[in-house]
């Protein structure tokens, strides 16, 4: 195209809707495999951008992953105030655990991921993202199914973080966006605990799935609140749903948030502070309206299936 220079010959094309797609130019494939559960690639895009791709869908990369992982972890931890035991379900690249360990109160964090090959590849190739968290004595890695692991616990965890790949039909995670799964998470939480799930895109043509996820969390927890972030690599605002029997701060005071973070964490944040926390919670009216109008609850009998996956192709 006039005025543009394309430097990549290999591209990952991700299908978003029937009429939308996005592409990422690949300069190097560091790892590629078809595991028992999914297709996995770890790639470089340009000289400095390292990314994890599952089933052709761009999961996270070193350019902007902090804009996803910091809100995912620190909003529930902030609402709790002093979490000691944290359970991460999914989170293969280790960045979620990295963020959890920034809280001084944390005594134990367990990460449960179903795919050993993905975790091992991330440990080897994505040190820039996990920053050695797998070697932290507070961290325990469990390879297994989240549904089965949750059955072992009742009133055990301060925070449960559901950091799973999107529920596409070919993938391993669609059962983990259902009422039955959220009920298991609630049983495993302490009475004053908080649960959070990554809840997909909230662009206008994709907002319905998020509204249904919010409604499903609200069918299990006394309080359920959506909040959003913006990550460049997703090309759309991204969302989370926070659930708890306890109250949730809808309009956190920035000064109070900054004081709590200074007193209870190591303070190493790139985007998260009191002002950004308030902004994350202030979702648009169109999202609030979509949630208000929704009455669908996802179940194991009728789970969510997000649109599409992606392909790797040569230009």
C-alpha positions in Angstrom: 0.0 0.0 0.0 1.3 3.5 -0.8 3.4 5.0 2.0 3.7 1.7 3.9 6.4 -0.9 4.2 5.5 -4.4 5.2 8.3 -6.2 6.9 6.8 -9.6 7.7 6.2 -12.6 5.3 4.4 -14.7 7.9 1.1 -13.6 9.4 -1.3 -14.7 12.1 -4.9 -13.9 11.1 -7.4 -13.9 13.9 -11.1 -14.0 13.0 -13.1 -11.8 15.4 -16.6 -11.8 13.8 -17.9 -13.0 10.4 -16.9 -9.6 9.0 -13.8 -8.6 11.1 -10.3 -9.9 11.4 -6.9 -8.7 12.5 -3.4 -9.7 11.5 -0.1 -9.8 13.3 3.2 -9.9 11.4 5.5 -12.6 12.6 9.3 -12.2 12.5 10.2 -15.5 14.3 8.4 -18.6 15.5 10.2 -19.7 18.7 7.9 -22.6 19.5 5.0 -24.4 17.7 3.1 -27.5 18.8 -0.2 -29.2 18.7 -0.8 -30.4 22.3 -3.5 -32.7 23.6 -5.7 -29.6 24.1 -4.8 -26.9 21.7 -2.4 -25.4 19.1 0.3 -23.3 20.6 2.7 -20.8 19.1 5.2 -18.6 20.9 6.3 -15.9 18.4 8.2 -12.7 17.9 6.5 -9.8 16.1 9.1 -7.3 15.2 12.4 -7.1 17.2 10.9 -6.7 20.7 7.4 -8.1 20.9 7.0 -11.6 22.2 3.6 -13.3 22.2 1.7 -16.4 23.2 -0.9 -17.6 20.6 -3.4 -20.4 21.4 -5.6 -21.9 18.7 -4.6 -18.9 16.5 -5.9 -16.4 19.0 -3.4 -13.8 20.3 -3.4 -14.3 24.1 -0.8 -11.9 25.5 2.4 -10.2 24.5 5.2 -8.2 26.1 4.0 -4.9 24.5 0.9 -4.5 26.5 0.2 -7.5 28.7 0.4 -5.3 31.8 -2.8 -3.5 30.7 -4.6 -6.9 31.0 -2.8 -8.6 33.9 -2.6 -5.7 36.3 -6.4 -5.0 36.3 -7.2 -8.7 36.3 -5.2 -9.2 39.6 -5.2 -6.0 41.5 -8.9 -5.1 41.4 -10.0 -8.2 43.4 -6.9 -8.0 45.6 -7.6 -4.3 46.3 -11.2 -5.1 47.2 -10.0 -7.8 49.6 -7.2 -5.7 51.1 -4.9 -8.4 52.4 -5.1 -11.7 50.5 -3.1 -14.5 51.8 -4.1 -17.5 49.6 -4.7 -17.0 45.9 -5.8 -19.5 43.3 -5.1 -18.9 39.6 -6.9 -21.1 37.2 -5.2 -20.9 33.8 -2.5 -18.3 33.4 0.0 -20.4 31.5 2.5 -17.7 30.8 2.9 -16.9 34.5 2.1 -13.1 34.3 -0.9 -13.4 36.5 1.1 -15.1 39.3 3.8 -12.5 38.8 1.2 -9.8 39.7 -0.3 -11.7 42.6 3.2 -11.9 44.2 3.4 -8.2 44.3 1.1 -8.3 47.4 3.1 -8.5 50.6 0.3 -10.3 52.4 0.3 -13.3 50.0 1.6 -16.5 51.6 0.6 -19.0 48.9 -0.4 -18.8 45.3 -1.4 -21.9 43.3 -1.7 -21.9 39.5 -3.7 -24.7 37.9 -3.3 -25.1 34.1 -4.4 -28.1 32.1 -1.7 -28.0 29.5 1.8 -29.0 30.6 3.3 -28.3 27.2 2.1 -24.7 27.1 3.4 -24.0 30.6 6.8 -25.6 29.9 7.1 -23.6 26.7 6.2 -20.4 28.5 8.7 -21.1 31.3 11.5 -21.6 28.6 10.7 -18.9 26.2 8.7 -16.2 28.0 10.9 -15.3 31.0 10.4 -11.6 30.2 6.7 -12.1 31.0 6.8 -14.5 34.0 10.0 -12.9 35.5 10.9 -16.0 37.4 7.7 -16.4 39.3 7.7 -20.1 38.8 10.7 -20.3 41.1 9.1 -18.3 43.9 8.7 -20.5 47.1 5.2 -19.1 47.6 4.1 -20.4 44.2 2.8 -23.9 43.5 2.2 -25.2 40.0 -0.5 -27.9 39.4 -1.1 -29.4 36.0 -4.7 -30.5 35.9 -8.3 -29.7 35.3 -9.7 -26.7 37.1 -13.1 -28.2 37.7 -11.6 -31.3 39.4 -9.2 -29.2 41.4 -11.9 -27.0 42.8 -13.7 -30.0 44.2 -11.0 -30.4 46.8 -11.8 -27.1 48.6 -14.4 -25.4 50.6 -13.9 -21.9 52.1 -10.2 -22.1 51.3 -9.1 -19.1 49.1 -9.1 -15.4 49.6 -9.0 -14.7 45.8 -9.8 -17.0 42.8 -8.6 -15.7 39.4 -10.0 -17.4 36.3 -7.5 -16.4 33.7 -8.6 -18.7 30.8 -8.4 -18.7 27.1 -11.6 -17.7 25.3 -14.3 -20.4 25.1 -14.0 -21.3 21.4 -15.6 -24.6 20.5 -12.3 -26.4 19.7 -10.6 -25.2 22.8 -10.4 -26.6 26.4 -12.0 -23.9 28.4 -15.6 -23.4 27.4 -16.9 -25.4 30.4 -15.2 -22.8 32.7 -17.5 -20.0 31.8 -20.6 -21.6 33.2 -22.8 -21.4 36.3 -21.7 -24.8 37.5 -18.0 -23.7 37.4 -18.7 -20.4 39.1 -20.6 -22.3 41.9 -17.5 -24.4 42.4 -15.4 -21.3 42.7 -17.8 -19.8 45.2 -17.7 -22.9 47.4 -13.9 -22.8 47.3 -13.7 -19.1 48.4 -13.7 -17.9 51.9 -16.9 -16.0 52.9 -15.0 -12.7 52.4 -13.3 -13.8 49.2 -13.4 -12.4 45.7 -13.6 -14.1 42.4 -12.7 -12.6 39.0 -13.0 -14.0 35.5 -11.7 -12.6 32.2 -15.0 -11.9 30.4 -14.1 -11.2 26.8 -14.4 -8.2 24.5 -16.9 -5.4 24.8 -16.9 -3.9 21.4 -20.5 -3.1 20.3 -20.8 -6.3 18.1 -19.4 -8.6 20.8 -20.9 -7.2 23.9 -23.6 -9.8 24.2 -21.3 -12.6 25.3 -19.9 -10.3 28.1 -23.4 -9.4 29.3 -24.3 -13.1 29.5 -21.1 -13.8 31.5 -21.9 -11.0 33.9 -25.4 -12.4 34.3 -24.0 -15.9 34.9 -21.7 -14.6 37.6 -24.6 -12.6 39.1 -26.6 -15.8 39.3 -24.0 -17.3 41.7 -22.6 -14.3 43.7 -24.5 -11.8 45.7 -22.5 -9.0 44.0 -21.2 -9.0 40.4 -19.5 -6.0 38.8 -18.0 -5.6 35.3 -15.0 -3.5 34.6 -12.9 -3.0 31.5 -9.4 -2.2 30.2 -7.9 -1.4 26.9 -5.1 -3.5 25.4 -3.6 -2.6 22.0 -3.1 -6.2 20.9 -6.8 -7.1 21.3 -7.9 -4.1 19.2 -11.0 -3.7 21.4 -11.8 -2.9 25.1 -11.5 -6.1 27.2 -13.6 -7.0 30.2 -13.6 -8.8 33.6 -16.4 -9.7 36.0 -15.7 -9.5 39.7 -18.0 -11.6 42.0 -18.2 -11.7 45.8 -20.6 -12.1 48.8 -18.9 -9.0 50.1 -19.4 -5.5 48.7 -17.4 -4.3 45.7 -16.0 -0.8 45.4 -17.8 0.7 42.4 -16.2 4.2 42.8 -12.9 3.7 44.6 -11.3 6.9 45.9 -8.0 7.3 44.1 -6.1 8.7 47.1 -7.2 5.8 49.3 -6.3 3.2 46.7 -2.8 4.8 46.4 -2.3 4.7 50.2 -3.4 1.0 50.3 -1.1 0.0 47.4 1.8 1.8 49.0 1.3 0.0 52.3 0.6 -3.5 51.0 2.4 -4.1 47.7 5.9 -3.7 46.3 4.5 -0.8 44.2 5.9 -2.0 40.8 3.0 -1.1 38.6 3.0 0.2 35.1 -0.7 1.2 34.7 -2.5 0.5 37.9 -3.0 3.1 40.6 -5.9 4.9 42.2 -6.9 7.0 39.2 -6.7 4.1 36.7 -8.6 1.8 39.1 -11.5 4.3 39.2 -11.4 4.5 35.4 -11.5 0.7 35.1 -14.7 0.6 37.1 -16.5 3.4 35.1 -17.8 1.3 32.2 -19.9 2.9 29.4 -23.6 3.2 29.5 -24.0 0.9 26.5 -22.3 -1.9 28.5 -24.4 -1.3 31.5 -27.5 -1.3 29.3 -26.6 -4.6 27.7 -26.0 -6.2 31.1 -29.3 -4.8 32.4 -31.2 -6.3 29.4 -29.6 -9.7 29.6 -31.2 -12.7 31.3 -29.3 -15.7 29.8 -27.2 -17.9 32.1 -24.5 -20.0 30.7 -24.6 -23.7 31.9 -22.8 -26.9 31.1 -25.8 -27.9 29.0 -25.6 -24.6 27.1 -22.1 -23.2 27.5 -20.7 -20.1 25.7 -18.9 -20.5 22.4 -17.1 -17.4 21.2 -16.6 -16.9 17.5 -13.7 -18.2 15.6 -10.0 -18.9 16.0 -7.1 -18.0 13.7 -4.6 -19.2 11.1 -0.9 -18.8 10.4 -0.2 -18.0 6.7 2.6 -16.9 4.4 2.2 -13.7 2.5 
